[in-house]
Amino acid sequence: MITISDERIQLIHYTKIGKVLNHEITVNIKNCSIIITGENLLIAYLNQDEIILKGKIRKVDFMYHDERV
């Protein structure tokens, strides 16, 4: 599940954290990479099942992966 507002993103059931930069964070969920772009991005909360990102969110891209290939 993904909840998005202008300064907060909550991801439940994520599988992996990729890139973590001040202006870009990448998080993987099943079959999808989520690329969050913005300003002053940070991980505000983290456990093994949930992650909350905060900052000035400008764009959220979804890159789907086909696991059948």
C-alpha positions in Angstrom: 0.0 0.0 0.0 1.2 3.5 -0.8 -0.1 6.7 0.7 1.1 10.0 -0.9 0.8 13.6 0.2 2.8 16.7 -0.8 5.4 16.2 2.0 5.0 12.5 3.0 5.0 9.1 1.4 4.2 5.9 3.4 5.0 2.5 1.8 3.9 -0.7 3.4 5.3 -4.1 2.3 8.4 -2.6 0.7 11.1 -5.2 -0.3 14.3 -3.1 -0.7 15.6 0.4 -0.4 17.8 1.5 -3.3 19.2 4.9 -3.8 18.9 7.5 -1.0 19.9 11.0 -1.9 18.7 14.4 -0.7 16.9 14.9 -4.0 16.0 11.2 -4.9 15.0 8.1 -3.1 14.3 4.7 -4.7 12.3 2.0 -3.0 11.3 -1.4 -4.4 8.0 -3.1 -3.8 6.8 -6.3 -5.4 7.2 -6.0 -9.2 7.8 -2.2 -9.0 10.5 0.4 -8.3 9.2 3.7 -6.9 11.4 6.7 -7.6 10.6 9.7 -5.5 12.1 13.0 -6.6 12.1 16.3 -4.6 14.0 18.4 -2.1 15.3 17.7 1.4 14.0 14.1 1.2 14.7 11.8 4.1 13.7 8.5 5.7 11.5 9.6 8.7 10.5 6.1 9.8 11.7 2.6 9.0 11.0 -0.9 10.1 11.1 -4.2 8.2 7.6 -3.7 6.7 7.0 0.0 6.5 8.9 3.1 5.4 7.9 6.8 5.7 9.6 9.4 3.6 9.4 13.1 4.2 10.5 16.2 2.2 9.2 18.4 -0.6 7.9 15.8 -3.0 8.0 16.9 -6.6 7.5 13.7 -8.6 6.8 10.0 -8.0 7.6 7.6 -10.8 6.7 3.9 -11.0 8.8 1.5 -12.9 7.1 -1.9 -13.3 9.1 -5.1 -13.6 7.9 -8.2 -15.4 9.0 -11.2 -13.3 8.1 -13.7 -16.0 11.1 -12.7 -18.0 
